[in-house]
């Protein structure tokens, strides 16, 4: 509720401080006294549009400040609606707006600078204005669905739909992200498959390039190696493999092994003369055996070494392939093999992504089926509740002098060609609150077309329609302060008395602020303010003051008859003494 309202330099208001009651606050005064300026000031601090001409002549700026006590029945409201960064749950909410003479506006919440949208967002949670005002919540169709569900006890069902909606959105976002990844990776997948195929066909082995290089070097030098090996054999065993000696020469020259054999035999003969030579004799025999083995292996090597052009070409081709792969995949075979393993892992991941995509689509379809089942059930309940609500509202409108008015809570599926739901061949949207759009429509007169409430021309009609709605929805509408403007336009007598009683009934649930010209309404005030214009120092100023009991009697008398006569005062006292509303709950 609004506890205090401070207005400075707005139109003809110089400085005005008001303390409001928690129940029914009534503002009265002569026509043109400035009641609408006070109402306009409240609208400004709630974020309504402003222009520079609202600033009092001669002032640099205008300022409105309202201190609002939030509803303590919902301690986490500030977090739920995204204001935890500027408010604490226990805070008194201070809304402030300053408008400079050049039209620029500065908004504050609890002293913190905010933008106009933030001020508007918070204002709509705290105060609801009814009349010719852009601020009122029931002009906004997004509130109609929630009010209908709350009235029909469908909040839990709507929350279940919201949970499934959140699940579906998460799945769809994951699927979209995965689809983008897979689409972007399609060329990469093709490249990976090509590379893996190429590397698999190459079948490289660690150190293969070095082994092939060694083998190629041997093949290229096969003739030289063969000749050298045979020459060594000639020197060791005199086998004349190199063809460098004729038979006669070999008959006279001894080979190295022959000479060692002769030396070993001679040393053996000396052992009979000196046994200390046995160690040398053993060493010489060992050397002889070693040389014989070397000679054998060199002979075998010489027999295997031969030039093979075909094999040399094969090695050259293989080394060329390895060189090409090194240019593409790594400087060494080790790096190429590592790249091969990594490519296979990447391809496996992409293939798993395709499988995941199929799994997600299955899960999405399953979730859509669940969502449609819940949304269809909720929609059916809304249609039933809408009929009941419409009947209740029309009953209230008749008591408020709108006998011929027809009210309709319209519930329609939201068409969407790309929507997930299909009913009777048509597709519909799915939102966090289901598949429906709800809008309150009114036909004020017989034969007139039902139209949105916001398009009703008369401010008085709007206020009475809103009063009817608020009366029926009072226990589910969470906005703590209601403001009614022009609610008495076009009514009087018994209807005016009914309006006053209903405002009084509403004030038991919410703070109510009302501007009226009718004593039948004003008499129900918990706090009654009189607004008037006064000339002070040759300046016309708008003032407002709370009335004492006797002052209220005088004001009611004035409103009723225009003059403070004894009869008028007596009638005013009678009205004030009989101001208890009927016991019927709204």
Number of C-alpha atoms within 10 A of each C-alpha: 23 26 15 16 21 18 21 21 21 25 19 20 21 17 16 17 15 16 15 22 19 20 22 26 24 26 24 24 20 14 11 11 18 22 23 16 18 23 19 19 25 23 24 23 26 31 24 18 13 16 13 15 14 20 25 18 13 8 13 12 21 25 22 24 24 25 19 21 17 22 18 10 7 11 13 15 17 20 14 10 11 13 17 13 8 17 17 15 17 13 13 15 22 20 23 25 23 20 24 18 19 12 15 12 19 14 25 20 22 15 12 12 15 16 13 18 13 17 22 18 15 19 22 17 18 20 27 22 26 27 22 18 19 16 22 20 19 22 20 15 16 13 15 19 22 18 21 24 22 17 21 17 15 17 17 11 18 21 14 18 25 20 15 22 21 14 16 21 16 13 17 16 12 14 19 13 12 17 15 12 13 18 12 11 14 13 11 15 19 12 14 19 15 12 19 19 12 13 19 12 9 13 8 17 10 13 11 13 19 11 10 17 14 10 14 20 11 17 19 15 13 18 15 14 17 21 16 15 23 24 20 21 24 21 18 22 19 20 17 19 18 17 12 9 13 9 9 8 9 13 9 8 11 15 18 17 19 15 15 17 16 12 15 19 13 12 19 19 11 15 13 11 9 11 11 11 14 15 10 13 20 14 12 17 19 12 14 19 14 12 17 15 12 15 21 15 14 20 19 12 15 22 12 11 18 17 15 12 11 9 13 18 12 13 17 15 12 17 18 13 13 19 16 12 20 16 12 11 17 16 12 17 20 15 14 21 19 13 17 19 13 14 19 15 13 14 19 13 12 18 14 12 16 15 11 14 18 13 12 17 14 11 15 20 13 12 18 18 14 16 26 21 14 19 26 18 13 22 20 12 16 26 17 12 19 23 15 14 22 20 16 17 24 22 18 22 24 15 16 23 19 19 15 14 20 23 24 20 23 19 21 14 17 17 17 14 12 10 15 17 22 15 10 5 7 11 17 20 18 24 19 16 21 27 26 22 19 24 23 25 20 24 18 22 13 10 10 11 12 17 16 17 22 19 11 18 10 13 20 21 24 27 22 26 28 25 25 25 22 20 20 20 19 21 14 16 18 16 19 21 24 25 23 28 24 21 28 25 18 13 18 17 10 13 19 23 22 19 23 27 21 25 30 26 24 23 22 13 17 24 24 30 28 25 23 21 21 21 24 26 27 30 28 26 24 16 22 27 25 19 22 18 18 14 9 8 7 7 11 13 18 22 21 22 15 18 15 12 13 11 14 22 23 21 25 28 24 19 22 18 15 11 14 18 13 10 12 20 21 15 17 25 19 13 18 20 11 10 18 12 16 12 8 7 10 17
